[in-house]
Amino acid sequence: MKKINVPVIESVLRKKPIKMPEEIYNASGINIFGKRLKSLVFSTDLAIIKNNNADGVIAVYPFTPQIAINQAIIEVSPTPVFCGVGGGITSGQRSIDIAINAELNGAYGVVMNAPTPNELITEMKKRLDIPIVITVVSEKEDFETRIKAGVTIFNVSGGINTANIVRNIRKKYPDFPIIATGGPTPESILRTIEAGANMITYTPPTTGELFSAIMEDYRERL
């Protein structure tokens, strides 16, 4: 088949968004509410969220989930947002309340931490009409009970073992949706996709790192 040329339109002010690695586009993607998503940028930085070409945002952070933070991210993001709603330190009815608020504000899904009890997932499933994503950090996870509890998507974040975890899930559940961290290199991204991940999360440079490169460029001009 002849390669299709894709016209590119940019502007002076928008010519340097944070771009997802091209390897991510080898993923199958997950069709959610009519949108096919292949890439998620992992960030809560509003400036980065506004200036990237990912298909969506995964907004989880190492603090107690806060409604104000989720609202700000959803409002700023030009793409679908998956909001962290706890499941570890923050749990029970508080997590359910935060999840409901996220849905009402337009979140495409909620992300639960690895320690989340299945009972909480089941209760949350009764109240939500958006996907429940559970984070997976080990291949020792009881995937069957997670699915029965109401999990919609697995989010695999197993460090260097991520591809192996994805591969093991895919053997047991050929069609179950899997998001996974792609790692820092094109090779690691491709390994994760080949293992069976449908969607890849990408951690962008920090604003500090981006500013450092810009300031260095400014200095060289003087």
N, C-alpha and C positions, 0 to 999 in steps of 0.2 A: 504494500500500500504506500502511495506517495505521502511523504511527510507533509503535514499541514502547517502552513505558515501562520503564526499567531501574531497579529499586530500588537505593538506595545505602545501605550500612550502614557507619558509621564509629564510632570511639570517641574519647573525649577525648584519650587518649594517642597515637592513631594518625591524627589528623585532618589532619596536614600532611605526608604523604609527598611526595617529589619526583615530580611527575606529568609524564608524557610529553605533548608537544604533541598536541592532538586530531587535527591534520592527519595524523599518522603512521598513524592507523587507516584511511586511504584506501588504504594499501598492501595488496597481495594477501597478503603473508606467505609464509613458507616452512614447509612441514610437515616437521618433523624428529622422528623416532621417535614419531609420533602427536600431537605438539604443534604447533599453528600459531603461529609467532612472527612478529610484525610490528615489534617495537621492541627494541633493545638499549641498555642504559645503558652508556656508556663510562667506566669508573671502576675503580680498585683500592682505593678508600676503603671499608673494611668498613662504616662507619656509613651511608654513602650507599647501598651495595649492599643493606643491610638495610631501607632506608626509601625505596623507590621503587616505582612501579607498572609498570615495564617488563616485557616478556615474558621478558627474559633479560639477561645481562651479557656484555660483551666486555672481557676483562681483559688488556690489553696495556700494556706500560710500557717506558720508554727505558733499561732496565738488562738485564743478563743474566738470562734467565728462571730462576726458582728454584722448586724443588718445594714448599718450605715456603709460599711466597706463593700458589701455585696451590691448595694444599690448604686454606689458610685461607679463601680466597675461595669455593671450592666448598662448604666446610662452613657458612659463614655465609649464603650466598645462598639465598633461597627459590625462585629460578628457575634455569633452565639457564644454564651458564657456558661461554663459549668462551675458552680459555686461550691466551695467547701463548706460543709455544715456540721463538722465535728464527728462524733462517734467514739472519740477516745476520752480525753478529759471532759469535753463538753458532750453530754449525752442525754438520753431520755427525752422528756417533753420539750426541753430547751432546743435540742437539735431538730425536733419535728417542727417547732414554731419557726425556727430560722429557715428551714427547708420550705415551708409553706410560703413564707414571705418572699423567698428567692423566686419561687414559681410565679407568684402574683406580680413580681416585678419584671418577669420576662426571661428568667434563667432557662436554659435548654436542658439542664440536668443538675443534680446535686451529687457531690462527691463525699463519700464517707471514709473515715480513717480505718486502717487495718483492724484495730481492736473492736470495732463496732459489733455489738451482740446481734445475733440473728433476730431476736425478739423486737429490737428497735427497728430493724429493716422491715419486718413484717408490718409493724404499726405504721411506719412511714409510708409504705406502699399503699395502704388503705386510704391515705390522705392526699397523695400526689398523683398528678397526671403527666409527670415528666420522668425521664430515666433516673434510676438510682444507680450510681457508679460506686463500686467498692474497690478500695485500693488493696492490691495484693503484693506482699513483700517476700513471700516464701512459697515454695512448691509444696509445702506441708499443709497449706490451706485446704479446708474441706469445701471444695468447689460445689459439690452437689447440694449441700445444705444451704449454701449461699444462694444458689439459684432458686431453690424451693422457698427460701425466705422472701424472695422478691427482687433480688439484684438483677438489673437490666444489662449492665456492662461491667466487665472486669478492667481495672486500671492497674497494669503490672508495673511496679517500680521496685525491681529487685537488684539494682546495681549491676555488677558485672554478670549476674546470673539471670538477668531479665529475659534474654532470648531463650534460655533453657526452660524457664517457667512458662513462657508463652507457648513453646513447643509442646510441653506436657499438657497444657490446657487444651490445645488444639487437637491433640490426639483423642482426648476424651469427648470433646465437644466441638465437632467440626464447624458448626455454624454460629457459635456463640460470639457476640461482639467483644472484641478485645482492643483496648487502648494500651499503649506501652511507651515507656521512655526509650528514645532511640539512641541515646548516648552521644558522645562528642564528635564522632567521626562519620563520614559517609559509609564506611565499611560496617560500623556498628549499627547504623540505621538500617542498612540493607539486610544485615543478619537478623535483626528483629522482625523486619517485614517478612523475610523468607521463613521465619519460624512460625508466622501466622498472625502477626498483629495487623489489625484493620486500620488503625489510626495511630499516629505518632505524636508524642508530646516533645516539644523542643524548648530548651532553656536558652534564652537569648543572652547576649552580653548585658551587663548592668549599665545603667546610665552613667555611672562613674567611668567604666571602661570605654564607653562610647565618647564621652567628653574628653578623655585623655587623648584619644586619637585625633579628635577635632582640634584640640588645643595645640597638639604637636604640629599639625598642618598649619595652623595660624602662625606659630613661631617660625616655621620654615619660610613663610612668606615675607617676614620682616628683614 
